[in-house]
Amino acid sequence: MPTAAGARRALKFTVRSLEALGLALTAGKGDTAIRLRTGPATTSTLKGDGGKGVVTLYVGALSGTVTALGGTPLPGNRPVTITPDAVPAWLAPAGPARTITFADAAVTPLAQYGGNLSLTGLRLDS
């Protein structure tokens, strides 16, 4: 994926929808950072739009605890950090589409193409 600092490898996720509980987004660094936050008990939803109805996300790393794996039994050690060079075998796609649920998920960096984001209880911090 091209960036201002040069090309970087990224994980690509294509989703129809994504829900986040207590969403926090940060853009920029240090004194120039802007932070969007929602309340801890609010759900934000990112849904695909347009003809295909999907959102494409590019992620450098995804960390969290897997709490559901599309009906597949979960392994004992579910906290994971996934990068383009490290995807646990038990998490690899089993088919064309799979629902994976994470708790305490964090992603860096993130590029998003398409979709509509709905936020509830939004706060803007700088």
Secondary structure, DSSP 8 states (H G I E B T S, - for coil): ---TTS----EEEEESEEEEES-EEEESSGGG-EEEE--TT-EEEEE-BTTTTBEEEEEEEEEEEEEEETTS---S--EEEEBTTB--GGGS-SSS---EEEEEEEEEEEEEES-EEE-SS-EEE-
